[in-house]
Amino acid sequence: MDATEHALNQFSTRVRQMLLQYKELKKENAELYAMVDEREEQIKTLNAKLAQAQNDYNSLKMAKMLEVTDGDVESAQKRLQRLIRDVNKCITLLSER
């Protein structure tokens, strides 16, 4: 075997190695792209869930602010009556002086 044949064999061996490495890298690249696509889909799903949860929270917060029960009205009226009585007592004490 002369130097040219040896160089040619070495070259073809390197080309086969590079082709195998290319195929492996191409497969790995496809797997990584699939993972990226999967993650992006998860992100979209989670963002949609987050937006829905925020809307639900805002709706509940608004409903809670608008909710007025009879107990709240009654307790507010009692507090107001108590404050009026206290003011009347103060006025009476001041007018007696």
Gaussian input, Z-matrix of N, CA and C with variables (Angstrom, degrees):
# hf/3-21g

backbone

0 1
 N
 C     1     B1
 C     2     B2     1     A1
 N     3     B3     2     A2     1     D1
 C     4     B4     3     A3     2     D2
 C     5     B5     4     A4     3     D3
 N     6     B6     5     A5     4     D4
 C     7     B7     6     A6     5     D5
 C     8     B8     7     A7     6     D6
 N     9     B9     8     A8     7     D7
 C    10    B10     9     A9     8     D8
 C    11    B11    10    A10     9     D9
 N    12    B12    11    A11    10    D10
 C    13    B13    12    A12    11    D11
 C    14    B14    13    A13    12    D12
 N    15    B15    14    A14    13    D13
 C    16    B16    15    A15    14    D14
 C    17    B17    16    A16    15    D15
 N    18    B18    17    A17    16    D16
 C    19    B19    18    A18    17    D17
 C    20    B20    19    A19    18    D18
 N    21    B21    20    A20    19    D19
 C    22    B22    21    A21    20    D20
 C    23    B23    22    A22    21    D21
 N    24    B24    23    A23    22    D22
 C    25    B25    24    A24    23    D23
 C    26    B26    25    A25    24    D24
 N    27    B27    26    A26    25    D25
 C    28    B28    27    A27    26    D26
 C    29    B29    28    A28    27    D27
 N    30    B30    29    A29    28    D28
 C    31    B31    30    A30    29    D29
 C    32    B32    31    A31    30    D30
 N    33    B33    32    A32    31    D31
 C    34    B34    33    A33    32    D32
 C    35    B35    34    A34    33    D33
 N    36    B36    35    A35    34    D34
 C    37    B37    36    A36    35    D35
 C    38    B38    37    A37    36    D36
 N    39    B39    38    A38    37    D37
 C    40    B40    39    A39    38    D38
 C    41    B41    40    A40    39    D39
 N    42    B42    41    A41    40    D40
 C    43    B43    42    A42    41    D41
 C    44    B44    43    A43    42    D42
 N    45    B45    44    A44    43    D43
 C    46    B46    45    A45    44    D44
 C    47    B47    46    A46    45    D45
 N    48    B48    47    A47    46    D46
 C    49    B49    48    A48    47    D47
 C    50    B50    49    A49    48    D48
 N    51    B51    50    A50    49    D49
 C    52    B52    51    A51    50    D50
 C    53    B53    52    A52    51    D51
 N    54    B54    53    A53    52    D52
 C    55    B55    54    A54    53    D53
 C    56    B56    55    A55    54    D54
 N    57    B57    56    A56    55    D55
 C    58    B58    57    A57    56    D56
 C    59    B59    58    A58    57    D57
 N    60    B60    59    A59    58    D58
 C    61    B61    60    A60    59    D59
 C    62    B62    61    A61    60    D60
 N    63    B63    62    A62    61    D61
 C    64    B64    63    A63    62    D62
 C    65    B65    64    A64    63    D63
 N    66    B66    65    A65    64    D64
 C    67    B67    66    A66    65    D65
 C    68    B68    67    A67    66    D66
 N    69    B69    68    A68    67    D67
 C    70    B70    69    A69    68    D68
 C    71    B71    70    A70    69    D69
 N    72    B72    71    A71    70    D70
 C    73    B73    72    A72    71    D71
 C    74    B74    73    A73    72    D72
 N    75    B75    74    A74    73    D73
 C    76    B76    75    A75    74    D74
 C    77    B77    76    A76    75    D75
 N    78    B78    77    A77    76    D76
 C    79    B79    78    A78    77    D77
 C    80    B80    79    A79    78    D78
 N    81    B81    80    A80    79    D79
 C    82    B82    81    A81    80    D80
 C    83    B83    82    A82    81    D81
 N    84    B84    83    A83    82    D82
 C    85    B85    84    A84    83    D83
 C    86    B86    85    A85    84    D84
 N    87    B87    86    A86    85    D85
 C    88    B88    87    A87    86    D86
 C    89    B89    88    A88    87    D87
 N    90    B90    89    A89    88    D88
 C    91    B91    90    A90    89    D89
 C    92    B92    91    A91    90    D90
 N    93    B93    92    A92    91    D91
 C    94    B94    93    A93    92    D92
 C    95    B95    94    A94    93    D93
 N    96    B96    95    A95    94    D94
 C    97    B97    96    A96    95    D95
 C    98    B98    97    A97    96    D96
 N    99    B99    98    A98    97    D97
 C   100   B100    99    A99    98    D98
 C   101   B101   100   A100    99    D99
 N   102   B102   101   A101   100   D100
 C   103   B103   102   A102   101   D101
 C   104   B104   103   A103   102   D102
 N   105   B105   104   A104   103   D103
 C   106   B106   105   A105   104   D104
 C   107   B107   106   A106   105   D105
 N   108   B108   107   A107   106   D106
 C   109   B109   108   A108   107   D107
 C   110   B110   109   A109   108   D108
 N   111   B111   110   A110   109   D109
 C   112   B112   111   A111   110   D110
 C   113   B113   112   A112   111   D111
 N   114   B114   113   A113   112   D112
 C   115   B115   114   A114   113   D113
 C   116   B116   115   A115   114   D114
 N   117   B117   116   A116   115   D115
 C   118   B118   117   A117   116   D116
 C   119   B119   118   A118   117   D117
 N   120   B120   119   A119   118   D118
 C   121   B121   120   A120   119   D119
 C   122   B122   121   A121   120   D120
 N   123   B123   122   A122   121   D121
 C   124   B124   123   A123   122   D122
 C   125   B125   124   A124   123   D123
 N   126   B126   125   A125   124   D124
 C   127   B127   126   A126   125   D125
 C   128   B128   127   A127   126   D126
 N   129   B129   128   A128   127   D127
 C   130   B130   129   A129   128   D128
 C   131   B131   130   A130   129   D129
 N   132   B132   131   A131   130   D130
 C   133   B133   132   A132   131   D131
 C   134   B134   133   A133   132   D132
 N   135   B135   134   A134   133   D133
 C   136   B136   135   A135   134   D134
 C   137   B137   136   A136   135   D135
 N   138   B138   137   A137   136   D136
 C   139   B139   138   A138   137   D137
 C   140   B140   139   A139   138   D138
 N   141   B141   140   A140   139   D139
 C   142   B142   141   A141   140   D140
 C   143   B143   142   A142   141   D141
 N   144   B144   143   A143   142   D142
 C   145   B145   144   A144   143   D143
 C   146   B146   145   A145   144   D144
 N   147   B147   146   A146   145   D145
 C   148   B148   147   A147   146   D146
 C   149   B149   148   A148   147   D147
 N   150   B150   149   A149   148   D148
 C   151   B151   150   A150   149   D149
 C   152   B152   151   A151   150   D150
 N   153   B153   152   A152   151   D151
 C   154   B154   153   A153   152   D152
 C   155   B155   154   A154   153   D153
 N   156   B156   155   A155   154   D154
 C   157   B157   156   A156   155   D155
 C   158   B158   157   A157   156   D156
 N   159   B159   158   A158   157   D157
 C   160   B160   159   A159   158   D158
 C   161   B161   160   A160   159   D159
 N   162   B162   161   A161   160   D160
 C   163   B163   162   A162   161   D161
 C   164   B164   163   A163   162   D162
 N   165   B165   164   A164   163   D163
 C   166   B166   165   A165   164   D164
 C   167   B167   166   A166   165   D165
 N   168   B168   167   A167   166   D166
 C   169   B169   168   A168   167   D167
 C   170   B170   169   A169   168   D168
 N   171   B171   170   A170   169   D169
 C   172   B172   171   A171   170   D170
 C   173   B173   172   A172   171   D171
 N   174   B174   173   A173   172   D172
 C   175   B175   174   A174   173   D173
 C   176   B176   175   A175   174   D174
 N   177   B177   176   A176   175   D175
 C   178   B178   177   A177   176   D176
 C   179   B179   178   A178   177   D177
 N   180   B180   179   A179   178   D178
 C   181   B181   180   A180   179   D179
 C   182   B182   181   A181   180   D180
 N   183   B183   182   A182   181   D181
 C   184   B184   183   A183   182   D182
 C   185   B185   184   A184   183   D183
 N   186   B186   185   A185   184   D184
 C   187   B187   186   A186   185   D185
 C   188   B188   187   A187   186   D186
 N   189   B189   188   A188   187   D187
 C   190   B190   189   A189   188   D188
 C   191   B191   190   A190   189   D189
 N   192   B192   191   A191   190   D190
 C   193   B193   192   A192   191   D191
 C   194   B194   193   A193   192   D192
 N   195   B195   194   A194   193   D193
 C   196   B196   195   A195   194   D194
 C   197   B197   196   A196   195   D195
 N   198   B198   197   A197   196   D196
 C   199   B199   198   A198   197   D197
 C   200   B200   199   A199   198   D198
 N   201   B201   200   A200   199   D199
 C   202   B202   201   A201   200   D200
 C   203   B203   202   A202   201   D201
 N   204   B204   203   A203   202   D202
 C   205   B205   204   A204   203   D203
 C   206   B206   205   A205   204   D204
 N   207   B207   206   A206   205   D205
 C   208   B208   207   A207   206   D206
 C   209   B209   208   A208   207   D207
 N   210   B210   209   A209   208   D208
 C   211   B211   210   A210   209   D209
 C   212   B212   211   A211   210   D210
 N   213   B213   212   A212   211   D211
 C   214   B214   213   A213   212   D212
 C   215   B215   214   A214   213   D213
 N   216   B216   215   A215   214   D214
 C   217   B217   216   A216   215   D215
 C   218   B218   217   A217   216   D216
 N   219   B219   218   A218   217   D217
 C   220   B220   219   A219   218   D218
 C   221   B221   220   A220   219   D219
 N   222   B222   221   A221   220   D220
 C   223   B223   222   A222   221   D221
 C   224   B224   223   A223   222   D222
 N   225   B225   224   A224   223   D223
 C   226   B226   225   A225   224   D224
 C   227   B227   226   A226   225   D225
 N   228   B228   227   A227   226   D226
 C   229   B229   228   A228   227   D227
 C   230   B230   229   A229   228   D228
 N   231   B231   230   A230   229   D229
 C   232   B232   231   A231   230   D230
 C   233   B233   232   A232   231   D231
 N   234   B234   233   A233   232   D232
 C   235   B235   234   A234   233   D233
 C   236   B236   235   A235   234   D234
 N   237   B237   236   A236   235   D235
 C   238   B238   237   A237   236   D236
 C   239   B239   238   A238   237   D237
 N   240   B240   239   A239   238   D238
 C   241   B241   240   A240   239   D239
 C   242   B242   241   A241   240   D240
 N   243   B243   242   A242   241   D241
 C   244   B244   243   A243   242   D242
 C   245   B245   244   A244   243   D243
 N   246   B246   245   A245   244   D244
 C   247   B247   246   A246   245   D245
 C   248   B248   247   A247   246   D246
 N   249   B249   248   A248   247   D247
 C   250   B250   249   A249   248   D248
 C   251   B251   250   A250   249   D249
 N   252   B252   251   A251   250   D250
 C   253   B253   252   A252   251   D251
 C   254   B254   253   A253   252   D252
 N   255   B255   254   A254   253   D253
 C   256   B256   255   A255   254   D254
 C   257   B257   256   A256   255   D255
 N   258   B258   257   A257   256   D256
 C   259   B259   258   A258   257   D257
 C   260   B260   259   A259   258   D258
 N   261   B261   260   A260   259   D259
 C   262   B262   261   A261   260   D260
 C   263   B263   262   A262   261   D261
 N   264   B264   263   A263   262   D262
 C   265   B265   264   A264   263   D263
 C   266   B266   265   A265   264   D264
 N   267   B267   266   A266   265   D265
 C   268   B268   267   A267   266   D266
 C   269   B269   268   A268   267   D267
 N   270   B270   269   A269   268   D268
 C   271   B271   270   A270   269   D269
 C   272   B272   271   A271   270   D270
 N   273   B273   272   A272   271   D271
 C   274   B274   273   A273   272   D272
 C   275   B275   274   A274   273   D273
 N   276   B276   275   A275   274   D274
 C   277   B277   276   A276   275   D275
 C   278   B278   277   A277   276   D276
 N   279   B279   278   A278   277   D277
 C   280   B280   279   A279   278   D278
 C   281   B281   280   A280   279   D279
 N   282   B282   281   A281   280   D280
 C   283   B283   282   A282   281   D281
 C   284   B284   283   A283   282   D282
 N   285   B285   284   A284   283   D283
 C   286   B286   285   A285   284   D284
 C   287   B287   286   A286   285   D285
 N   288   B288   287   A287   286   D286
 C   289   B289   288   A288   287   D287
 C   290   B290   289   A289   288   D288

   B1=1.4495
   B2=1.5302
   B3=1.2627
   B4=1.4561
   B5=1.5240
   B6=1.2855
   B7=1.4614
   B8=1.5195
   B9=1.3155
   B10=1.4555
   B11=1.5225
   B12=1.3360
   B13=1.4650
   B14=1.5219
   B15=1.3133
   B16=1.4610
   B17=1.5374
   B18=1.2974
   B19=1.4683
   B20=1.5230
   B21=1.3337
   B22=1.4594
   B23=1.5252
   B24=1.3305
   B25=1.4720
   B26=1.5244
   B27=1.3025
   B28=1.4650
   B29=1.5361
   B30=1.3181
   B31=1.4676
   B32=1.5229
   B33=1.3388
   B34=1.4662
   B35=1.5257
   B36=1.3333
   B37=1.4680
   B38=1.5334
   B39=1.3160
   B40=1.4686
   B41=1.5314
   B42=1.3181
   B43=1.4687
   B44=1.5185
   B45=1.3553
   B46=1.4719
   B47=1.5276
   B48=1.3339
   B49=1.4630
   B50=1.5284
   B51=1.3094
   B52=1.4618
   B53=1.5245
   B54=1.3404
   B55=1.4633
   B56=1.5245
   B57=1.3391
   B58=1.4675
   B59=1.5243
   B60=1.3239
   B61=1.4671
   B62=1.5322
   B63=1.3269
   B64=1.4587
   B65=1.5226
   B66=1.3406
   B67=1.4643
   B68=1.5222
   B69=1.3387
   B70=1.4678
   B71=1.5240
   B72=1.3299
   B73=1.4638
   B74=1.5232
   B75=1.3229
   B76=1.4629
   B77=1.5260
   B78=1.3385
   B79=1.4669
   B80=1.5260
   B81=1.3336
   B82=1.4626
   B83=1.5275
   B84=1.3235
   B85=1.4593
   B86=1.5258
   B87=1.3322
   B88=1.4676
   B89=1.5246
   B90=1.3386
   B91=1.4677
   B92=1.5226
   B93=1.3247
   B94=1.4655
   B95=1.5286
   B96=1.3291
   B97=1.4685
   B98=1.5273
   B99=1.3344
   B100=1.4689
   B101=1.5229
   B102=1.3459
   B103=1.4633
   B104=1.5248
   B105=1.3175
   B106=1.4702
   B107=1.5234
   B108=1.3240
   B109=1.4663
   B110=1.5208
   B111=1.3345
   B112=1.4679
   B113=1.5212
   B114=1.3285
   B115=1.4702
   B116=1.5263
   B117=1.3250
   B118=1.4648
   B119=1.5246
   B120=1.3142
   B121=1.4712
   B122=1.5275
   B123=1.3416
   B124=1.4646
   B125=1.5213
   B126=1.3154
   B127=1.4650
   B128=1.5247
   B129=1.3330
   B130=1.4673
   B131=1.5229
   B132=1.3310
   B133=1.4633
   B134=1.5232
   B135=1.3328
   B136=1.4632
   B137=1.5275
   B138=1.3202
   B139=1.4678
   B140=1.5236
   B141=1.3290
   B142=1.4668
   B143=1.5251
   B144=1.3418
   B145=1.4697
   B146=1.5208
   B147=1.3319
   B148=1.4595
   B149=1.5225
   B150=1.3101
   B151=1.4677
   B152=1.5250
   B153=1.3291
   B154=1.4639
   B155=1.5241
   B156=1.3381
   B157=1.4654
   B158=1.5298
   B159=1.3302
   B160=1.4643
   B161=1.5275
   B162=1.3219
   B163=1.4675
   B164=1.5221
   B165=1.3388
   B166=1.4624
   B167=1.5215
   B168=1.3422
   B169=1.4610
   B170=1.5243
   B171=1.3291
   B172=1.4667
   B173=1.5222
   B174=1.3222
   B175=1.4670
   B176=1.5209
   B177=1.3309
   B178=1.4662
   B179=1.5208
   B180=1.3344
   B181=1.4569
   B182=1.5255
   B183=1.3216
   B184=1.4646
   B185=1.5274
   B186=1.3185
   B187=1.4673
   B188=1.5207
   B189=1.3275
   B190=1.4618
   B191=1.5251
   B192=1.3305
   B193=1.4612
   B194=1.5213
   B195=1.3147
   B196=1.4613
   B197=1.5230
   B198=1.3170
   B199=1.4652
   B200=1.5281
   B201=1.2951
   B202=1.4575
   B203=1.5202
   B204=1.3094
   B205=1.4602
   B206=1.5164
   B207=1.3185
   B208=1.4621
   B209=1.5178
   B210=1.3024
   B211=1.4660
   B212=1.5117
   B213=1.3087
   B214=1.4598
   B215=1.5232
   B216=1.3177
   B217=1.4611
   B218=1.5259
   B219=1.3229
   B220=1.4720
   B221=1.5196
   B222=1.3325
   B223=1.4639
   B224=1.5256
   B225=1.3205
   B226=1.4645
   B227=1.5264
   B228=1.3386
   B229=1.4668
   B230=1.5235
   B231=1.3274
   B232=1.4678
   B233=1.5221
   B234=1.3354
   B235=1.4618
   B236=1.5220
   B237=1.3056
   B238=1.4584
   B239=1.5299
   B240=1.3247
   B241=1.4670
   B242=1.5276
   B243=1.3379
   B244=1.4594
   B245=1.5303
   B246=1.3213
   B247=1.4666
   B248=1.5205
   B249=1.3243
   B250=1.4727
   B251=1.5227
   B252=1.3434
   B253=1.4707
   B254=1.5249
   B255=1.3521
   B256=1.4673
   B257=1.5246
   B258=1.3324
   B259=1.4696
   B260=1.5299
   B261=1.3310
   B262=1.4725
   B263=1.5202
   B264=1.3401
   B265=1.4663
   B266=1.5235
   B267=1.3299
   B268=1.4659
   B269=1.5291
   B270=1.3293
   B271=1.4685
   B272=1.5235
   B273=1.3211
   B274=1.4635
   B275=1.5220
   B276=1.3324
   B277=1.4632
   B278=1.5230
   B279=1.3106
   B280=1.4583
   B281=1.5300
   B282=1.3213
   B283=1.4627
   B284=1.5285
   B285=1.3363
   B286=1.4633
   B287=1.5182
   B288=1.2670
   B289=1.4666
   B290=1.4499
   A1=107.56
   A2=116.18
   A3=118.54
   A4=110.31
   A5=116.75
   A6=122.65
   A7=111.66
   A8=118.04
   A9=121.16
   A10=111.01
   A11=117.11
   A12=120.56
   A13=110.75
   A14=116.10
   A15=120.14
   A16=110.20
   A17=116.63
   A18=120.58
   A19=110.41
   A20=116.34
   A21=120.52
   A22=111.59
   A23=117.35
   A24=121.67
   A25=110.82
   A26=115.34
   A27=119.81
   A28=109.82
   A29=116.44
   A30=120.87
   A31=111.02
   A32=117.83
   A33=120.36
   A34=111.07
   A35=116.98
   A36=120.24
   A37=110.01
   A38=116.33
   A39=120.34
   A40=111.10
   A41=116.86
   A42=120.34
   A43=110.10
   A44=117.60
   A45=120.43
   A46=111.01
   A47=116.63
   A48=120.32
   A49=110.71
   A50=115.95
   A51=119.64
   A52=111.10
   A53=117.24
   A54=120.14
   A55=110.96
   A56=116.67
   A57=119.80
   A58=110.89
   A59=115.66
   A60=119.53
   A61=110.24
   A62=117.16
   A63=121.27
   A64=110.85
   A65=116.69
   A66=120.44
   A67=110.90
   A68=117.16
   A69=120.54
   A70=110.75
   A71=115.66
   A72=119.18
   A73=111.81
   A74=115.92
   A75=119.87
   A76=110.35
   A77=116.52
   A78=120.89
   A79=110.39
   A80=116.37
   A81=120.54
   A82=110.58
   A83=116.68
   A84=121.18
   A85=110.84
   A86=116.62
   A87=120.23
   A88=110.68
   A89=116.90
   A90=120.40
   A91=110.71
   A92=116.17
   A93=119.60
   A94=111.45
   A95=116.94
   A96=119.52
   A97=110.93
   A98=115.99
   A99=119.39
   A100=110.19
   A101=116.47
   A102=119.98
   A103=110.81
   A104=116.59
   A105=120.40
   A106=110.14
   A107=116.70
   A108=120.13
   A109=111.24
   A110=115.86
   A111=120.25
   A112=110.81
   A113=116.30
   A114=120.42
   A115=111.02
   A116=116.29
   A117=119.05
   A118=110.84
   A119=116.52
   A120=120.06
   A121=110.30
   A122=116.37
   A123=119.97
   A124=110.36
   A125=116.70
   A126=120.58
   A127=110.40
   A128=116.77
   A129=119.85
   A130=110.76
   A131=116.35
   A132=120.76
   A133=110.63
   A134=116.26
   A135=119.78
   A136=111.55
   A137=117.48
   A138=119.82
   A139=111.08
   A140=116.13
   A141=119.47
   A142=110.37
   A143=116.79
   A144=120.18
   A145=110.80
   A146=116.51
   A147=120.41
   A148=110.87
   A149=116.61
   A150=120.22
   A151=110.54
   A152=117.08
   A153=120.79
   A154=110.59
   A155=116.23
   A156=119.99
   A157=110.66
   A158=117.03
   A159=119.69
   A160=111.08
   A161=116.69
   A162=119.80
   A163=110.90
   A164=116.37
   A165=119.96
   A166=110.77
   A167=116.11
   A168=120.60
   A169=110.55
   A170=116.29
   A171=119.45
   A172=111.55
   A173=116.80
   A174=120.19
   A175=110.81
   A176=116.01
   A177=119.25
   A178=111.32
   A179=116.38
   A180=119.85
   A181=110.27
   A182=115.91
   A183=120.21
   A184=110.35
   A185=116.74
   A186=120.22
   A187=110.38
   A188=117.05
   A189=120.67
   A190=110.15
   A191=116.79
   A192=119.44
   A193=110.84
   A194=117.14
   A195=120.57
   A196=112.79
   A197=115.61
   A198=119.50
   A199=110.05
   A200=115.64
   A201=120.97
   A202=106.58
   A203=114.58
   A204=118.20
   A205=109.71
   A206=115.38
   A207=120.18
   A208=110.77
   A209=117.22
   A210=120.80
   A211=111.28
   A212=117.56
   A213=121.14
   A214=110.59
   A215=116.64
   A216=120.76
   A217=109.85
   A218=116.59
   A219=120.16
   A220=111.09
   A221=117.52
   A222=119.07
   A223=110.41
   A224=118.29
   A225=120.86
   A226=110.28
   A227=116.96
   A228=119.81
   A229=110.64
   A230=117.71
   A231=120.78
   A232=110.79
   A233=117.20
   A234=119.92
   A235=110.91
   A236=116.36
   A237=120.61
   A238=110.74
   A239=117.30
   A240=120.92
   A241=110.65
   A242=116.31
   A243=120.10
   A244=110.31
   A245=116.55
   A246=119.95
   A247=111.26
   A248=117.31
   A249=121.00
   A250=109.93
   A251=117.05
   A252=120.08
   A253=110.80
   A254=116.67
   A255=119.96
   A256=111.03
   A257=116.59
   A258=119.98
   A259=110.08
   A260=116.66
   A261=119.95
   A262=110.85
   A263=117.60
   A264=120.67
   A265=110.38
   A266=116.10
   A267=119.87
   A268=110.83
   A269=116.17
   A270=119.98
   A271=110.07
   A272=116.48
   A273=120.79
   A274=110.33
   A275=117.62
   A276=121.22
   A277=111.26
   A278=117.15
   A279=120.03
   A280=111.54
   A281=117.48
   A282=119.90
   A283=111.17
   A284=118.47
   A285=121.46
   A286=110.95
   A287=119.48
   A288=122.33
   A289=111.48
   D1=126.37
   D2=-179.39
   D3=-92.12
   D4=-179.76
   D5=-174.44
   D6=-65.55
   D7=-33.52
   D8=-178.85
   D9=-68.22
   D10=-44.38
   D11=178.00
   D12=-64.30
   D13=-40.67
   D14=178.93
   D15=-62.80
   D16=-44.09
   D17=179.02
   D18=-64.89
   D19=-38.67
   D20=178.91
   D21=-65.81
   D22=-42.72
   D23=176.57
   D24=-62.76
   D25=-43.58
   D26=179.48
   D27=-63.34
   D28=-41.74
   D29=179.04
   D30=-63.15
   D31=-45.72
   D32=-179.43
   D33=-66.29
   D34=-35.41
   D35=176.32
   D36=-63.05
   D37=-45.02
   D38=179.46
   D39=-63.83
   D40=-38.72
   D41=179.01
   D42=-64.26
   D43=-43.26
   D44=177.59
   D45=-62.30
   D46=-41.86
   D47=177.91
   D48=-61.80
   D49=-42.57
   D50=179.70
   D51=-66.14
   D52=-37.55
   D53=177.40
   D54=-64.91
   D55=-42.87
   D56=177.19
   D57=-62.63
   D58=-43.73
   D59=179.03
   D60=-63.78
   D61=-39.14
   D62=177.85
   D63=-61.38
   D64=-44.78
   D65=179.77
   D66=-63.25
   D67=-41.57
   D68=178.49
   D69=-63.89
   D70=-44.26
   D71=179.89
   D72=-66.48
   D73=-36.39
   D74=177.76
   D75=-64.57
   D76=-41.42
   D77=177.87
   D78=-64.49
   D79=-45.26
   D80=179.01
   D81=-62.17
   D82=-40.67
   D83=178.80
   D84=-62.00
   D85=-42.89
   D86=178.47
   D87=-63.03
   D88=-40.72
   D89=178.12
   D90=-63.60
   D91=-41.93
   D92=179.81
   D93=-66.07
   D94=-39.92
   D95=176.30
   D96=-63.47
   D97=-37.93
   D98=177.57
   D99=-64.04
   D100=-40.82
   D101=178.06
   D102=-63.85
   D103=-41.36
   D104=179.28
   D105=-63.00
   D106=-44.44
   D107=178.25
   D108=-60.69
   D109=-41.94
   D110=179.24
   D111=-63.29
   D112=-43.66
   D113=179.57
   D114=-64.70
   D115=-40.45
   D116=178.62
   D117=-63.47
   D118=-38.18
   D119=177.38
   D120=-65.44
   D121=-41.00
   D122=177.28
   D123=-62.85
   D124=-41.67
   D125=179.68
   D126=-62.52
   D127=-43.43
   D128=177.91
   D129=-60.65
   D130=-44.50
   D131=-179.80
   D132=-62.64
   D133=-45.95
   D134=-179.10
   D135=-66.76
   D136=-37.32
   D137=176.69
   D138=-64.49
   D139=-38.80
   D140=177.49
   D141=-65.15
   D142=-42.40
   D143=178.05
   D144=-64.17
   D145=-40.36
   D146=178.80
   D147=-63.15
   D148=-44.91
   D149=179.18
   D150=-62.12
   D151=-41.48
   D152=178.65
   D153=-64.70
   D154=-42.13
   D155=179.19
   D156=-64.18
   D157=-39.96
   D158=178.11
   D159=-65.41
   D160=-40.78
   D161=177.12
   D162=-63.72
   D163=-43.18
   D164=177.97
   D165=-61.55
   D166=-43.57
   D167=-179.98
   D168=-62.05
   D169=-45.91
   D170=179.51
   D171=-63.33
   D172=-38.40
   D173=177.92
   D174=-65.10
   D175=-43.92
   D176=178.94
   D177=-65.58
   D178=-38.88
   D179=179.02
   D180=-63.72
   D181=-42.38
   D182=178.88
   D183=-65.47
   D184=-42.46
   D185=179.25
   D186=-63.45
   D187=-39.38
   D188=179.99
   D189=-65.84
   D190=-38.98
   D191=179.47
   D192=-68.02
   D193=-34.50
   D194=-178.09
   D195=-83.14
   D196=-16.62
   D197=-175.77
   D198=-72.15
   D199=121.03
   D200=176.69
   D201=-127.97
   D202=115.70
   D203=179.54
   D204=-95.88
   D205=165.79
   D206=178.99
   D207=-61.43
   D208=-37.41
   D209=179.74
   D210=-61.41
   D211=-38.30
   D212=178.69
   D213=-65.80
   D214=-43.09
   D215=-179.92
   D216=-65.89
   D217=-44.57
   D218=-179.49
   D219=-63.31
   D220=-44.46
   D221=-179.05
   D222=-66.82
   D223=-35.57
   D224=177.24
   D225=-65.72
   D226=-40.85
   D227=178.14
   D228=-64.32
   D229=-41.75
   D230=179.44
   D231=-63.60
   D232=-42.83
   D233=178.20
   D234=-63.09
   D235=-40.52
   D236=179.32
   D237=-64.91
   D238=-43.05
   D239=178.12
   D240=-62.86
   D241=-39.46
   D242=179.16
   D243=-65.16
   D244=-41.93
   D245=177.90
   D246=-64.38
   D247=-39.28
   D248=177.93
   D249=-63.19
   D250=-42.96
   D251=177.99
   D252=-61.62
   D253=-41.81
   D254=179.20
   D255=-63.45
   D256=-41.36
   D257=178.29
   D258=-64.87
   D259=-42.00
   D260=178.29
   D261=-61.87
   D262=-40.83
   D263=177.57
   D264=-61.62
   D265=-42.94
   D266=179.74
   D267=-63.78
   D268=-41.39
   D269=178.49
   D270=-63.35
   D271=-42.50
   D272=179.45
   D273=-62.24
   D274=-45.24
   D275=179.72
   D276=-63.31
   D277=-39.52
   D278=179.81
   D279=-70.74
   D280=-35.54
   D281=-179.00
   D282=-74.10
   D283=-22.76
   D284=178.69
   D285=-74.30
   D286=-22.11
   D287=-177.54
   D288=-74.61

